[in-house]
Amino acid sequence: MNTDFLGKTAVVTGASSGIGRAIALELAGRGADLVLHARQNAEGLTEVATRVKGLGRRCRTELADLSHAEGRQTLVAAAWSGPPVDIWVHNAGADVLTGDAASADFDAKLEQLWRVDVAGTIGVCRAVGRAMADRGAGVILTVGWDQAETGMEGDPGQMFGPTKAAVMAFTKSLAKTLAPAVRVNCVAPGWIKTRWGDDAPEYWRRRAVGEALLSRWGTPEDVAAAAAFLASPQAAFITGQVVNVNGGFAGRAAGEADRPTE
């Protein structure tokens, strides 16, 4: 049994489903005690916490809206109200592809992404970094997007490209700011089959498989394994990096049909 994180406390934001849920369970399976965050999905967060406790780990849950400063401050204070935090995985991001948000216009979606993914990540991780630096140790992980550097056509590329690129650039600067005491890295998922992928139109299903050299969707567990490695002692000489988790991005095939307009 891998016990890399035995005796460590990890915080995972956006942990009630998808990638955050998988990361929380991966860290708990390797011995970490957890503080789990979600914006409002208390039911999902409770389910993940129950599974963490079933693995023999301690677990606390916190609900906080990271789109504004008060929520960010509340979460950081709550996380540090217990044992010192060794690992902070900042996975929380706005879901603008499913639910009611999917019908919003471009400007509304972009505004939400800036407030949650960019300002939320920067505000929280700066505060976390200061606390870890004062202690003299810690690991911070952020979540980017593999196509932020290459670009993708259409509204999704024009929303997620600039916002996730900002997170990736911030990560590199934070790593330089906090070195050598605190390591800071970013995982950049590609086509990962989360809630949106379950109901994605056939065009996007084909594209997700076709754009990966390994010819399949990625899974939340694929991202969780990469995150756990970057947080582990095996990655002790890795900081300031963006690690793509995308099965090897092949790009769009020549002659591929244009994206449907509906």
Backbone as CSV, one residue per row, in Angstrom:
resi,resn,N_x,N_y,N_z,CA_x,CA_y,CA_z,C_x,C_y,C_z
1,MET,0.846,-1.208,0.000,0.000,0.000,0.000,0.876,1.250,0.000
2,ASN,0.578,2.197,-0.879,1.315,3.444,-0.959,0.899,4.358,0.196
3,THR,1.859,4.771,1.016,1.565,5.632,2.164,2.350,6.936,2.083
4,ASP,2.495,7.481,0.870,3.235,8.723,0.663,2.767,9.846,1.570
5,PHE,1.458,9.891,1.854,0.887,11.047,2.527,0.414,10.741,3.944
6,LEU,0.875,9.639,4.509,0.501,9.296,5.871,0.983,10.388,6.823
7,GLY,0.060,10.895,7.642,0.397,11.969,8.565,0.303,13.354,7.965
8,LYS,-0.054,13.438,6.675,-0.186,14.722,5.987,-1.653,15.145,5.929
9,THR,-1.869,16.451,5.864,-3.211,16.997,5.665,-3.268,17.684,4.307
10,ALA,-4.269,17.330,3.514,-4.433,17.910,2.182,-5.800,18.570,2.073
11,VAL,-5.837,19.689,1.375,-7.093,20.365,1.045,-7.331,20.197,-0.444
12,VAL,-8.549,19.823,-0.811,-8.928,19.739,-2.221,-10.162,20.599,-2.418
13,THR,-10.052,21.617,-3.247,-11.213,22.455,-3.541,-11.957,21.884,-4.748
14,GLY,-13.250,22.180,-4.805,-14.064,21.619,-5.877,-14.086,20.104,-5.814
15,ALA,-14.261,19.556,-4.595,-14.062,18.126,-4.371,-15.342,17.307,-4.396
16,SER,-16.482,17.913,-4.708,-17.740,17.174,-4.604,-18.027,16.282,-5.798
17,SER,-17.268,16.418,-6.881,-17.517,15.599,-8.077,-16.299,15.656,-8.994
18,GLY,-16.330,14.841,-10.036,-15.354,14.920,-11.114,-13.913,14.784,-10.689
19,ILE,-13.067,15.666,-11.235,-11.630,15.605,-10.985,-11.312,15.826,-9.513
20,GLY,-11.957,16.777,-8.871,-11.688,17.038,-7.457,-12.011,15.846,-6.582
21,ARG,-13.118,15.195,-6.865,-13.503,13.993,-6.127,-12.430,12.911,-6.292
22,ALA,-11.983,12.695,-7.527,-10.977,11.661,-7.783,-9.661,11.973,-7.073
23,ILE,-9.250,13.244,-7.080,-8.007,13.621,-6.397,-8.131,13.379,-4.897
24,ALA,-9.262,13.761,-4.317,-9.459,13.561,-2.875,-9.352,12.086,-2.505
25,LEU,-9.979,11.225,-3.279,-9.944,9.796,-2.968,-8.550,9.211,-3.195
26,GLU,-7.845,9.704,-4.208,-6.482,9.227,-4.457,-5.567,9.594,-3.293
27,LEU,-5.640,10.822,-2.815,-4.790,11.250,-1.705,-5.137,10.502,-0.423
28,ALA,-6.438,10.321,-0.183,-6.859,9.581,1.007,-6.377,8.139,0.942
29,GLY,-6.436,7.537,-0.249,-5.975,6.174,-0.418,-4.492,6.014,-0.158
30,ARG,-3.752,7.134,-0.243,-2.313,7.096,0.020,-1.980,7.625,1.413
31,GLY,-3.010,7.794,2.248,-2.753,8.090,3.654,-3.071,9.489,4.136
32,ALA,-3.484,10.399,3.258,-3.718,11.789,3.672,-5.042,11.954,4.407
33,ASP,-5.052,12.833,5.394,-6.294,13.340,5.957,-6.740,14.505,5.080
34,LEU,-8.047,14.733,4.997,-8.574,15.667,4.000,-9.432,16.773,4.597
35,VAL,-9.327,17.937,3.971,-10.315,19.003,4.098,-10.888,19.175,2.699
36,LEU,-12.192,18.956,2.558,-12.837,18.985,1.249,-13.712,20.217,1.115
37,HIS,-13.635,20.850,-0.049,-14.401,22.068,-0.306,-15.335,21.894,-1.490
38,ALA,-16.481,22.550,-1.426,-17.375,22.724,-2.571,-18.078,24.055,-2.403
39,ARG,-18.624,24.554,-3.506,-19.363,25.817,-3.412,-20.717,25.611,-2.762
40,GLN,-21.490,24.616,-3.265,-22.825,24.419,-2.703,-23.316,22.974,-2.735
41,ASN,-22.575,22.078,-3.352,-23.013,20.694,-3.467,-22.710,19.931,-2.186
42,ALA,-23.491,20.219,-1.146,-23.250,19.592,0.152,-23.453,18.086,0.091
43,GLU,-24.430,17.644,-0.681,-24.705,16.207,-0.772,-23.526,15.458,-1.394
44,GLY,-23.011,16.001,-2.493,-21.867,15.378,-3.133,-20.647,15.391,-2.248
45,LEU,-20.446,16.492,-1.532,-19.280,16.607,-0.645,-19.374,15.599,0.497
46,THR,-20.572,15.420,1.031,-20.768,14.453,2.108,-20.472,13.039,1.634
47,GLU,-20.869,12.721,0.395,-20.606,11.388,-0.153,-19.109,11.141,-0.267
48,VAL,-18.359,12.133,-0.740,-16.909,11.976,-0.856,-16.284,11.855,0.531
49,ALA,-16.745,12.664,1.471,-16.207,12.608,2.834,-16.451,11.239,3.459
50,THR,-17.608,10.658,3.204,-17.915,9.331,3.732,-16.950,8.293,3.182
51,ARG,-16.629,8.402,1.897,-15.685,7.465,1.292,-14.276,7.663,1.855
52,VAL,-13.889,8.919,2.081,-12.571,9.191,2.668,-12.472,8.565,4.057
53,LYS,-13.508,8.750,4.858,-13.507,8.186,6.210,-13.515,6.661,6.155
54,GLY,-14.161,6.108,5.131,-14.161,4.662,4.956,-12.778,4.103,4.681
55,LEU,-11.885,4.968,4.213,-10.489,4.569,3.983,-9.639,4.734,5.239
56,GLY,-10.303,5.124,6.327,-9.597,5.259,7.594,-8.961,6.621,7.819
57,ARG,-9.345,7.615,7.027,-8.739,8.939,7.126,-9.700,9.926,7.791
58,ARG,-9.146,10.928,8.431,-9.962,12.006,8.984,-10.366,12.952,7.863
59,CYS,-11.528,13.574,8.020,-12.024,14.437,6.935,-12.961,15.497,7.477
60,ARG,-12.764,16.724,6.994,-13.675,17.832,7.282,-14.176,18.400,5.960
61,THR,-15.338,19.019,5.985,-15.892,19.627,4.775,-16.191,21.099,5.009
62,GLU,-16.044,21.884,3.944,-16.313,23.321,4.012,-17.020,23.762,2.731
63,LEU,-18.091,24.524,2.886,-18.769,25.136,1.754,-18.368,26.601,1.695
64,ALA,-17.953,27.064,0.517,-17.552,28.469,0.367,-17.625,28.850,-1.105
65,ASP,-18.110,30.052,-1.362,-18.180,30.584,-2.724,-16.891,31.356,-2.993
66,LEU,-16.052,30.826,-3.867,-14.743,31.428,-4.127,-14.778,32.519,-5.187
67,SER,-15.969,32.902,-5.620,-16.066,33.979,-6.610,-15.921,35.352,-5.969
68,HIS,-15.857,35.418,-4.643,-15.657,36.716,-3.979,-14.685,36.546,-2.816
69,ALA,-14.091,37.654,-2.404,-12.997,37.623,-1.428,-13.427,37.037,-0.088
70,GLU,-14.635,37.316,0.350,-15.087,36.826,1.655,-15.091,35.301,1.686
71,GLY,-15.578,34.678,0.620,-15.597,33.229,0.565,-14.201,32.638,0.564
72,ARG,-13.277,33.280,-0.140,-11.893,32.799,-0.175,-11.261,32.862,1.210
73,GLN,-11.473,33.986,1.879,-10.912,34.157,3.216,-11.503,33.154,4.194
74,THR,-12.797,32.908,4.068,-13.471,31.946,4.945,-12.884,30.556,4.781
75,LEU,-12.661,30.146,3.530,-12.127,28.812,3.276,-10.716,28.656,3.827
76,VAL,-9.857,29.615,3.565,-8.470,29.514,4.029,-8.424,29.469,5.559
77,ALA,-9.211,30.314,6.204,-9.232,30.327,7.669,-9.738,28.998,8.222
78,ALA,-10.772,28.458,7.596,-11.330,27.183,8.058,-10.328,26.054,7.865
79,ALA,-9.626,26.064,6.748,-8.654,25.007,6.472,-7.536,24.999,7.499
80,TRP,-7.131,26.188,7.952,-6.039,26.280,8.914,-6.511,26.256,10.361
81,SER,-7.788,25.978,10.578,-8.290,25.891,11.951,-7.960,24.550,12.595
82,GLY,-7.488,23.599,11.774,-7.088,22.294,12.282,-5.595,22.102,12.146
83,PRO,-5.154,20.865,11.890,-3.712,20.607,11.704,-3.168,21.414,10.538
84,PRO,-1.878,21.738,10.537,-1.282,22.490,9.431,-1.509,21.773,8.103
85,VAL,-1.726,22.565,7.069,-1.991,22.011,5.740,-0.672,21.774,5.021
86,ASP,-0.469,20.538,4.558,0.747,20.172,3.840,0.587,20.280,2.326
87,ILE,-0.616,20.005,1.829,-0.883,19.960,0.384,-2.178,20.708,0.111
88,TRP,-2.137,21.607,-0.856,-3.358,22.325,-1.265,-3.558,22.095,-2.758
89,VAL,-4.642,21.438,-3.106,-4.986,21.201,-4.511,-6.137,22.127,-4.876
90,HIS,-5.822,23.155,-5.670,-6.859,24.129,-6.007,-7.500,23.750,-7.347
91,ASN,-8.512,22.917,-7.236,-9.225,22.401,-8.404,-10.495,23.169,-8.720
92,ALA,-11.011,23.956,-7.795,-12.308,24.611,-7.964,-12.331,25.496,-9.201
93,GLY,-13.387,25.334,-9.990,-13.566,26.157,-11.184,-15.039,26.274,-11.501
94,ALA,-15.392,27.307,-12.224,-16.796,27.518,-12.580,-17.227,26.521,-13.649
95,ASP,-18.392,25.912,-13.457,-18.966,25.025,-14.464,-19.906,25.848,-15.340
96,VAL,-19.450,26.163,-16.548,-20.276,26.950,-17.467,-20.751,26.108,-18.643
97,LEU,-20.549,24.787,-18.565,-20.918,23.905,-19.672,-22.144,23.059,-19.388
98,THR,-22.530,22.913,-18.120,-23.696,22.105,-17.780,-24.613,22.906,-16.857
99,GLY,-25.827,22.394,-16.671,-26.775,23.060,-15.789,-27.265,24.381,-16.354
100,ASP,-27.774,25.239,-15.483,-28.338,26.526,-15.907,-27.301,27.424,-16.567
101,ALA,-26.037,27.327,-16.125,-24.988,28.202,-16.662,-24.733,27.957,-18.144
102,ALA,-25.046,26.773,-18.626,-24.777,26.438,-20.028,-25.561,27.316,-20.991
103,SER,-26.695,27.846,-20.553,-27.527,28.680,-21.427,-27.178,30.163,-21.341
104,ALA,-26.219,30.528,-20.492,-25.811,31.930,-20.371,-25.046,32.359,-21.614
105,ASP,-24.964,33.684,-21.840,-24.230,34.164,-23.005,-22.725,34.161,-22.725
106,PHE,-21.958,34.425,-23.769,-20.500,34.341,-23.674,-19.951,35.241,-22.583
107,ASP,-20.408,36.485,-22.531,-19.867,37.443,-21.562,-20.122,36.999,-20.130
108,ALA,-21.303,36.452,-19.870,-21.629,35.996,-18.515,-20.757,34.812,-18.118
109,LYS,-20.542,33.893,-19.059,-19.689,32.740,-18.776,-18.248,33.188,-18.518
110,LEU,-17.752,34.095,-19.343,-16.382,34.573,-19.185,-16.205,35.278,-17.843
111,GLU,-17.179,36.081,-17.458,-17.111,36.786,-16.175,-17.036,35.797,-15.015
112,GLN,-17.844,34.739,-15.077,-17.824,33.748,-14.009,-16.484,33.009,-13.957
113,LEU,-15.933,32.688,-15.108,-14.629,32.028,-15.152,-13.527,32.921,-14.586
114,TRP,-13.576,34.207,-14.910,-12.567,35.117,-14.367,-12.666,35.202,-12.847
115,ARG,-13.892,35.266,-12.331,-14.075,35.439,-10.891,-13.680,34.184,-10.112
116,VAL,-14.049,33.003,-10.640,-13.795,31.762,-9.903,-12.431,31.172,-10.244
117,ASP,-12.196,30.919,-11.532,-10.979,30.211,-11.933,-9.729,31.078,-11.793
118,VAL,-9.838,32.343,-12.145,-8.647,33.199,-12.113,-8.504,33.906,-10.764
119,ALA,-9.446,34.801,-10.444,-9.334,35.547,-9.187,-9.408,34.612,-7.980
120,GLY,-10.251,33.576,-8.059,-10.359,32.629,-6.959,-9.056,31.884,-6.733
121,THR,-8.466,31.381,-7.814,-7.199,30.662,-7.689,-6.100,31.569,-7.156
122,ILE,-5.984,32.757,-7.730,-4.924,33.669,-7.302,-5.105,34.079,-5.844
123,GLY,-6.314,34.491,-5.476,-6.548,34.955,-4.113,-6.299,33.883,-3.070
124,VAL,-6.842,32.696,-3.315,-6.681,31.618,-2.353,-5.229,31.143,-2.284
125,CYS,-4.624,30.903,-3.427,-3.269,30.322,-3.425,-2.215,31.293,-2.903
126,ARG,-2.425,32.590,-3.079,-1.508,33.551,-2.475,-1.567,33.449,-0.948
127,ALA,-2.794,33.370,-0.403,-2.951,33.259,1.051,-2.390,31.938,1.561
128,VAL,-2.671,30.854,0.848,-2.144,29.546,1.226,-0.615,29.552,1.166
129,GLY,-0.074,30.151,0.124,1.367,30.209,-0.032,2.041,30.940,1.105
130,ARG,1.451,32.042,1.556,2.031,32.788,2.674,2.054,31.922,3.934
131,ALA,0.966,31.210,4.182,0.900,30.362,5.377,1.915,29.230,5.303
132,MET,2.056,28.622,4.134,3.022,27.538,3.979,4.454,28.060,4.084
133,ALA,4.707,29.234,3.510,6.053,29.805,3.576,6.438,30.121,5.018
134,ASP,5.487,30.616,5.791,5.751,30.898,7.203,6.110,29.619,7.951
135,ARG,5.496,28.531,7.548,5.774,27.243,8.172,7.060,26.621,7.648
136,GLY,7.434,27.000,6.411,8.669,26.503,5.827,8.538,25.275,4.970
137,ALA,7.285,24.902,4.603,7.095,23.710,3.772,5.673,23.682,3.236
138,GLY,5.505,22.969,2.118,4.163,22.785,1.570,4.192,22.554,0.075
139,VAL,3.070,22.107,-0.436,2.890,21.862,-1.868,1.558,22.464,-2.301
140,ILE,1.575,23.209,-3.397,0.360,23.762,-3.982,0.232,23.251,-5.411
141,LEU,-0.951,22.791,-5.770,-1.237,22.383,-7.137,-2.428,23.164,-7.658
142,THR,-2.317,23.649,-8.877,-3.432,24.311,-9.543,-3.861,23.459,-10.735
143,VAL,-4.956,23.878,-11.379,-5.477,23.131,-12.526,-5.629,24.068,-13.715
144,GLY,-4.924,23.744,-14.796,-5.001,24.530,-16.019,-5.769,23.801,-17.113
145,TRP,-5.320,23.959,-18.352,-5.970,23.317,-19.505,-4.914,23.130,-20.585
146,ASP,-4.838,21.947,-21.160,-3.740,21.661,-22.083,-3.766,22.520,-23.340
147,GLN,-4.943,22.960,-23.787,-5.014,23.730,-25.014,-4.948,25.247,-24.800
148,ALA,-4.695,25.658,-23.561,-4.547,27.095,-23.304,-3.360,27.675,-24.057
149,GLU,-2.316,26.876,-24.246,-1.120,27.360,-24.944,-1.253,27.248,-26.457
150,THR,-1.986,26.249,-26.927,-2.085,26.040,-28.377,-3.269,26.756,-28.998
151,GLY,-4.318,27.000,-28.190,-5.523,27.627,-28.696,-6.510,26.616,-29.255
152,MET,-7.802,26.967,-29.164,-8.859,26.148,-29.744,-9.930,27.082,-30.295
153,GLU,-10.471,26.735,-31.441,-11.453,27.602,-32.084,-12.767,27.636,-31.305
154,GLY,-13.553,28.680,-31.556,-14.888,28.757,-30.985,-14.943,29.392,-29.610
155,ASP,-16.168,29.523,-29.099,-16.377,30.138,-27.796,-15.640,29.412,-26.666
156,PRO,-15.658,28.075,-26.602,-14.945,27.413,-25.499,-13.466,27.782,-25.450
157,GLY,-12.811,27.803,-26.610,-11.400,28.167,-26.635,-11.165,29.597,-26.206
158,GLN,-12.092,30.486,-26.580,-11.935,31.900,-26.246,-12.299,32.203,-24.801
159,MET,-12.972,31.271,-24.123,-13.252,31.420,-22.687,-12.184,30.737,-21.839
160,PHE,-11.980,29.454,-22.099,-11.070,28.661,-21.270,-9.608,28.957,-21.582
161,GLY,-9.313,29.345,-22.831,-7.939,29.657,-23.195,-7.336,30.749,-22.330
162,PRO,-7.918,31.943,-22.329,-7.306,33.025,-21.541,-7.395,32.816,-20.041
163,THR,-8.482,32.216,-19.561,-8.604,32.050,-18.108,-7.633,30.996,-17.584
164,LYS,-7.547,29.862,-18.253,-6.632,28.827,-17.787,-5.175,29.207,-18.056
165,ALA,-4.920,29.967,-19.126,-3.555,30.461,-19.355,-3.123,31.370,-18.208
166,ALA,-4.065,32.161,-17.699,-3.757,33.021,-16.557,-3.394,32.191,-15.333
167,VAL,-4.134,31.115,-15.098,-3.822,30.231,-13.964,-2.435,29.614,-14.121
168,MET,-2.113,29.184,-15.332,-0.819,28.546,-15.577,0.329,29.539,-15.400
169,ALA,0.151,30.767,-15.885,1.185,31.789,-15.717,1.346,32.162,-14.246
170,PHE,0.238,32.284,-13.545,0.291,32.581,-12.114,1.043,31.492,-11.353
171,THR,0.777,30.240,-11.713,1.432,29.117,-11.040,2.946,29.236,-11.122
172,LYS,3.454,29.550,-12.306,4.904,29.664,-12.482,5.469,30.817,-11.655
173,SER,4.753,31.920,-11.589,5.220,33.060,-10.800,5.147,32.767,-9.307
174,LEU,4.089,32.075,-8.880,3.972,31.732,-7.465,5.086,30.774,-7.059
175,ALA,5.431,29.846,-7.952,6.528,28.919,-7.654,7.827,29.666,-7.414
176,LYS,8.112,30.674,-8.226,9.330,31.467,-8.038,9.266,32.287,-6.753
177,THR,8.074,32.763,-6.425,7.910,33.566,-5.217,8.135,32.752,-3.955
178,LEU,7.668,31.508,-3.938,7.672,30.703,-2.724,8.870,29.761,-2.605
179,ALA,9.655,29.623,-3.666,10.823,28.726,-3.614,11.841,29.260,-2.597
180,PRO,12.586,28.371,-1.939,12.578,26.912,-2.116,11.672,26.172,-1.145
181,ALA,10.987,26.882,-0.250,10.251,26.196,0.814,9.009,25.473,0.299
182,VAL,8.322,26.098,-0.665,7.032,25.568,-1.123,7.118,25.254,-2.609
183,ARG,6.698,24.058,-2.981,6.641,23.684,-4.395,5.257,24.007,-4.956
184,VAL,5.227,24.530,-6.190,3.972,24.902,-6.835,3.983,24.389,-8.271
185,ASN,3.005,23.575,-8.627,2.892,23.048,-9.984,1.441,23.086,-10.442
186,CYS,1.263,22.829,-11.733,-0.070,22.863,-12.335,-0.290,21.592,-13.148
187,VAL,-1.432,20.955,-12.986,-1.836,19.882,-13.883,-2.792,20.478,-14.917
188,ALA,-2.577,20.133,-16.170,-3.380,20.694,-17.265,-4.096,19.561,-17.991
189,PRO,-5.324,19.258,-17.603,-6.053,18.163,-18.240,-6.415,18.479,-19.681
190,GLY,-6.538,17.416,-20.458,-7.069,17.523,-21.814,-8.528,17.134,-21.813
191,TRP,-8.908,16.252,-22.739,-10.295,15.790,-22.828,-10.546,14.762,-21.724
192,ILE,-11.172,15.200,-20.642,-11.443,14.337,-19.499,-12.955,14.114,-19.410
193,LYS,-13.348,12.862,-19.251,-14.766,12.533,-19.258,-15.380,12.775,-17.887
194,THR,-15.768,14.013,-17.656,-16.494,14.384,-16.453,-17.970,14.516,-16.816
195,ARG,-18.714,15.276,-16.049,-20.163,15.381,-16.260,-20.498,15.839,-17.675
196,TRP,-19.776,16.818,-18.188,-20.055,17.297,-19.552,-19.800,16.190,-20.570
197,GLY,-18.721,15.454,-20.402,-18.384,14.400,-21.344,-19.408,13.292,-21.404
198,ASP,-20.105,13.040,-20.286,-21.109,11.980,-20.266,-22.235,12.239,-21.259
199,ASP,-22.559,13.512,-21.457,-23.678,13.859,-22.339,-23.245,14.643,-23.575
200,ALA,-21.945,14.646,-23.868,-21.439,15.435,-24.996,-21.984,14.910,-26.315
201,PRO,-22.256,15.826,-27.278,-22.694,15.393,-28.609,-21.647,14.493,-29.260
202,GLU,-22.084,13.707,-30.249,-21.215,12.735,-30.895,-19.981,13.388,-31.494
203,TYR,-20.128,14.603,-32.035,-18.974,15.304,-32.609,-17.847,15.427,-31.592
204,TRP,-18.199,15.871,-30.385,-17.184,16.088,-29.360,-16.629,14.772,-28.833
205,ARG,-17.445,13.731,-28.816,-16.958,12.415,-28.405,-15.872,11.931,-29.367
206,ARG,-16.153,12.064,-30.674,-15.171,11.650,-31.670,-13.908,12.491,-31.570
207,ARG,-14.090,13.763,-31.354,-12.936,14.664,-31.286,-12.064,14.368,-30.068
208,ALA,-12.696,14.101,-28.929,-11.937,13.806,-27.721,-11.041,12.595,-27.914
209,VAL,-11.563,11.572,-28.531,-10.783,10.355,-28.771,-9.729,10.590,-29.853
210,GLY,-10.128,11.301,-30.908,-9.230,11.511,-32.040,-8.063,12.421,-31.757
211,GLU,-8.202,13.322,-30.802,-7.132,14.275,-30.520,-6.113,13.766,-29.498
212,ALA,-6.329,12.576,-28.964,-5.377,11.985,-28.027,-4.570,10.891,-28.715
213,LEU,-3.263,10.946,-28.570,-2.430,9.903,-29.163,-2.780,8.520,-28.608
214,LEU,-3.310,8.478,-27.386,-3.697,7.198,-26.795,-5.120,6.792,-27.159
215,SER,-5.779,7.604,-27.986,-7.070,7.248,-28.602,-8.171,6.913,-27.601
216,ARG,-8.275,7.712,-26.551,-9.386,7.537,-25.613,-9.604,8.820,-24.833
217,TRP,-10.783,8.906,-24.217,-11.011,9.960,-23.237,-10.048,9.766,-22.061
218,GLY,-9.657,10.861,-21.427,-9.021,10.758,-20.130,-10.084,10.602,-19.059
219,THR,-9.679,10.152,-17.886,-10.599,9.994,-16.766,-10.160,10.890,-15.608
220,PRO,-11.081,11.208,-14.698,-10.670,11.950,-13.502,-9.556,11.246,-12.741
221,GLU,-9.555,9.922,-12.776,-8.528,9.160,-12.079,-7.151,9.349,-12.729
222,ASP,-7.120,9.553,-14.041,-5.847,9.853,-14.706,-5.251,11.154,-14.163
223,VAL,-6.108,12.156,-14.012,-5.635,13.443,-13.491,-5.232,13.306,-12.026
224,ALA,-6.015,12.537,-11.273,-5.720,12.346,-9.848,-4.359,11.688,-9.646
225,ALA,-4.026,10.723,-10.489,-2.732,10.056,-10.360,-1.583,11.032,-10.601
226,ALA,-1.742,11.910,-11.594,-0.709,12.908,-11.869,-0.592,13.904,-10.718
227,ALA,-1.737,14.327,-10.186,-1.725,15.269,-9.073,-1.043,14.658,-7.850
228,ALA,-1.350,13.394,-7.567,-0.743,12.730,-6.415,0.770,12.621,-6.583
229,PHE,1.215,12.327,-7.795,2.661,12.271,-8.029,3.303,13.628,-7.759
230,LEU,2.724,14.696,-8.296,3.312,16.022,-8.115,3.321,16.463,-6.657
231,ALA,2.392,15.946,-5.868,2.344,16.293,-4.447,3.253,15.421,-3.608
232,SER,3.766,14.343,-4.193,4.483,13.328,-3.436,5.983,13.629,-3.310
233,PRO,6.658,12.913,-2.426,8.114,13.070,-2.303,8.861,12.708,-3.586
234,GLN,8.270,11.883,-4.440,8.919,11.510,-5.699,9.088,12.710,-6.631
235,ALA,8.308,13.774,-6.401,8.397,14.983,-7.223,9.099,16.114,-6.474
236,ALA,9.962,15.762,-5.547,10.597,16.758,-4.682,11.464,17.761,-5.427
237,PHE,11.893,17.429,-6.664,12.731,18.343,-7.443,11.956,18.932,-8.622
238,ILE,10.632,18.972,-8.502,9.783,19.510,-9.565,8.965,20.661,-9.009
239,THR,9.145,21.846,-9.569,8.326,22.996,-9.196,8.273,23.962,-10.372
240,GLY,7.219,24.773,-10.400,7.043,25.757,-11.462,6.699,25.146,-12.811
241,GLN,6.118,23.941,-12.818,5.851,23.235,-14.070,4.356,23.109,-14.353
242,VAL,4.022,23.048,-15.633,2.670,22.718,-16.083,2.750,21.346,-16.732
243,VAL,2.054,20.383,-16.157,2.109,18.996,-16.624,0.797,18.643,-17.322
244,ASN,0.880,18.428,-18.637,-0.314,18.055,-19.395,-0.714,16.620,-19.091
245,VAL,-2.006,16.423,-18.882,-2.563,15.081,-18.700,-3.621,14.914,-19.785
246,ASN,-3.170,14.501,-20.974,-4.054,14.543,-22.137,-3.876,13.369,-23.100
247,GLY,-3.147,12.347,-22.686,-2.953,11.211,-23.573,-2.094,11.510,-24.778
248,GLY,-1.356,12.622,-24.729,-0.552,13.032,-25.883,-1.422,13.758,-26.883
249,PHE,-1.393,15.097,-26.879,-2.297,15.868,-27.742,-1.840,15.809,-29.189
250,ALA,-2.685,15.244,-30.044,-2.345,15.104,-31.457,-2.831,16.281,-32.288
251,GLY,-3.743,17.074,-31.763,-4.344,18.153,-32.545,-5.451,17.633,-33.445
252,ARG,-6.119,18.525,-34.116,-7.214,18.136,-35.000,-6.664,17.463,-36.250
253,ALA,-7.316,16.404,-36.654,-6.894,15.688,-37.857,-7.150,16.527,-39.097
254,ALA,-6.254,16.425,-40.076,-6.426,17.160,-41.327,-7.735,16.754,-41.985
255,GLY,-8.491,17.747,-42.442,-9.743,17.468,-43.126,-10.911,17.186,-42.203
256,GLU,-10.705,17.329,-40.906,-11.807,17.070,-39.952,-12.927,18.071,-40.220
257,ALA,-14.153,17.603,-40.103,-15.310,18.462,-40.342,-15.350,19.590,-39.340
258,ASP,-15.857,20.722,-39.786,-15.976,21.862,-38.899,-16.934,21.552,-37.751
259,ARG,-16.735,22.243,-36.656,-17.591,22.076,-35.494,-19.026,22.446,-35.845
260,PRO,-20.019,21.647,-35.418,-21.404,21.993,-35.696,-21.786,23.282,-35.010
261,THR,-22.706,24.018,-35.586,-23.081,25.313,-35.042,-24.121,25.222,-33.932
262,GLU,-24.849,24.097,-33.829,-25.891,24.023,-32.809,-25.271,23.796,-31.425
